[in-house]
Amino acid sequence: MVEAMNWISEVVRPKIKTLFKRETPENLWVKCPETGQMVFHKEVEANGWVIPGSEHHLRITAQQRLKLMFDQGTWLDVPLPDAPADPLKFRDEKRYADRLKDARAKTGMTDAFKIGFGRVAGLPMTLAVQDFGFMGGSLGMAAGEAFVRGAETALEKRTPYVLFAASGGARMQEGILSLMQMPRTTVAVRRLNTARLPYLVVLTNPTTGGVTASYAMLGDVHLAEPGALIGFAGPRVIEQTIREKLPDGFQRAEYLKEHGMVDQVVHRRDLKGTIARLCGLLMQVPAEGPAVEAPAEARAEAKVEARAEARPVPA
């Protein structure tokens, strides 16, 4: 009897249930950073990577941004020039060369910028997008070269140049060489102004440091996504420096609009139509095809119309 019981207890049951095992994707749900609400991933994607309900604008990749902006989600990638990968042979807790290698493997990009040329609501346009996922969208030699190449493309094709800024500032691992990109990019913007080509900036979360101190604040018009953190130094650093409590919403897009640093805060779903309408006014060429209507802002409209009147039609 004992032997029989041992035989029964030692029988290995067939693992039939493994045939019907369902794999649950890790990215099936997205958690809202503000409310903690769990939202179905497909629903967030369909809403332009904005959480329904709270309207929190999630960070998106450069590839996702270009797909949202260009007609039919298609564009031509502008080849970017090579730049020295590790000019200072920098090393802290980890070699800079290894950090670059990890960032490239993670994002599939060579550096923080991606430049695209195509049509936005029917209007030819050159778009430059910083990807915060690549080392915090930091500005280094490669990023500076990419921005300049984007400006050169806009000059060559006689199109507006639109920047989507997202950065923590200059890249410390490149030292003074990264800071040199601030005047270089400023010169590129100046060339666009001389050629009477529109340069629009969309400030996304976050835009800080040397990027804010240079090309991100030189646009003909400055737009911002809701809730975007925009500034030079972070709020915590400022509070510790001046030893005072900062106002609620300090350095957020809405606060900066109220104080004249941003022309208009635009929801992501309205960005494409708003940019096409503004560029059409500045180029004195109406955008082709239907454009998403954006809420009118008297100050932004007045600024655009004044520039359009003073800007001749490009040859």
Residue, then its C-alpha position, 0 to 999 in steps of 0.5 A: m500500500v505504501e509503495a502504491m501511494n509513493w507511485i501515485s505521489e511521484v507521478v509527474r503531471p503533464k504541463i498542459k496549461t503551458l500550452f494555453k499560457r498568455e504572455t502579457p506585454e509589459n507596456l500594455w498599460v501606461k501610468c499617468p505621472e500626475t494622477g497614477q491613473m492606469v490607461f490602456h497603452k493603445e488609447v494613449e498612443a491614439n491620443g498623441w501620447v497624452i493621458p486622457g482625462s488628466e491631459h498630461h503630455l508624456r515625453i515622446t521620442a524624436q521618431q514619434r514626434l516626426k510621425l505625429m507632425f508630418d503628413q501621412g507620417t512620412w518624411l525624408d531623414v536629413p543625413l547628419p554630419d559626423a562629429p568627434a565621439d569623445p574629444l576629451k577622452f572623458r571619464d567619471e564613473k563610466r567612460y563617456a564612450d561607453r555612455l554614448k554606446d549605451a545611449r545609441a543602443k537604447t534609442g537607435m539614434t547616433d545622437a540627441f537630434k533627428i532632422g526631417f524634411g516633408r510636408v506639414a498640412g501641405l506646407p514644405m517644412t524642415l523639422a528638428v527634434q531633440d530626443f530627451g531619451f538620448m542622454g537627456g537631449s544634451l547639447g554636444m558637438a554632434a547635436g550642434e552639427a545636427f542643428v546647423r545641418g537642419a538650418e542649412t537644409a531649410l535655407e537650401k529648400r527655402t522652408p520654415y525651420v521648426l525646432f522641438a526642444a527637449s534638453g537638460g542643457a549642455r553635455m558636461q562630458e564635452g566641456i567647453l566644446s559643448l558650450m561652443q555650440m551655443p554661438r554656432t547655433t545662434v549664427a545658424v538662426r541668424r542666417l535664417n533671419t537674414a534669408r527671411l525664413p521662419y524659425l519656430v520653436v516648440l518648447t517641450n518638457p523639459t527645456t533647460g540649461g544652455v539650450t534655453a540660453s541659446y537657440a531655444m529662445l531665438g525663435d520668431v514665435h515660441l510655442a510650448e506644450p502644456g506643463a512643460l518645464i522651461g528655464f535655465a537652472g532648475p527650481r530646486v537650484i534657484e530656491q537654494t540660491i535665493r533662499e526663497k520659496l518659488p511661486d506655484g507653477f514657476q518655470r512651467a509653460e503656463y507661467l511663462k506665457e503669463h509673463g511674456m516668455v512664451d507666445q502660446v501654450v498649445h495642446r499636442r493635438d493642435l500643434k500641427g495645425t498651429i505650426a502650419r498656420l503660423c508658417g503659412l502667415l510668415m511665408q505668405v503662403p496658405a497651408e494646403g489641406p485641412a489644418v487643425e484649428a488652434p485657439a486664437e491668442a491675440r499676442a501671438e497673432a499680432k506678433v506673427e502678422a507684424r513679422a509677415e508684413a515686414r517679410p517679403v515673399p521668398a523667391 
